[in-house]
Amino acid sequence: MAEPRVPGSQGADIELPCGETVAVHDLDMGLREYDCACGDAHAVVMDVHPLGRFVPEFLVEVLTESIETADEFPEFTTAHVMGIVMEEFPEAVVSEDLSEQGEVGYSMLWLTDFDARRLHEVVVELVVELMDHAVSHADDEAATAQFEEWLHEFDVSEFVDQYREEREFETEHDSAV
C-alpha cells in the first residue's frame, strides 16, 4: 500500500563535499549559502539563479550572445558556469538533478566546498579566463593588447567585494545592478 505523505515532507538527501548530508527541502530558492554541521558554509547554486548573481548584466548579455552552447540550453546560463567550476574543481562540487521533484522549484542544484564568496571569486576568475581565451583568438591585435592591459589591472577580490555590496547579498532578495 502506498504511504501517504505531506507535500515536501520527503525528498532526497544530498551528500555535501565535506561528507555531511542535507535534505533537498532545506534548500529553498533564495538560499545562497548553507551553514553545515561540519562548521563550514557551503555555496548553494540552483539553475534558477541568474548569471547576474556573479557578473554584471552587461557581461551576461555579452556571454549569452557570444557563446554558442552545444546542449539543451539555448544560451549560456548558470548551469554552464557551474559546469566549468565542476570541471576545474571536481572534488569541491556536488550536483543533483532534481527535475523529477517539481515541488522544490528548481531542476539543478550545486553545492560547493567553497563558501558563497569564494565561489563568486572562482566564477569570476573562470569567466575572465574564458574571455582571455576568446580574445587570444581574435584577429584584432589592438583589442587583444587592450584586454591584456585591463586584465593586468583587474582585481578579482576587489570586484567581488564591490559587486556583492551593490547586489545586496545579505538577503535572499538581491537585485541586479
Stockholm file with secondary structure:
# STOCKHOLM 1.0

chainA/1-177         MAEPRVPGSQGADIELPCGETVAVHDLDMGLREYDCACGDAHAVVMDVHPLGRFVPEFLVEVLTESIETADEFPEFTTAHVMGIVMEEFPEAVVSEDLSEQGEVGYSMLWLTDFDARRLHEVVVELVVELMDHAVSHADDEAATAQFEEWLHEFDVSEFVDQYREEREFETEHDSAV
#=GR chainA/1-177 SS CCCCCCTTSCCCEEECTTSCEEEGGGCCTTCCEEECTTSCEEEEEETTSCGGGTSCHHHHHHHHHHCCCCSSCSSCCHHHHHHHHHHHCGGGEEEEECTTCGGGSCSEEEEESSCHHHHHHHHHHHHHHHHHHHHHTCSCHHHHHHHHHHHHHCCHHHHHHHHHHHHTTTSTTCCCC
#=GC SS_cons         CCCCCCTTSCCCEEECTTSCEEEGGGCCTTCCEEECTTSCEEEEEETTSCGGGTSCHHHHHHHHHHCCCCSSCSSCCHHHHHHHHHHHCGGGEEEEECTTCGGGSCSEEEEESSCHHHHHHHHHHHHHHHHHHHHHTCSCHHHHHHHHHHHHHCCHHHHHHHHHHHHTTTSTTCCCC
//
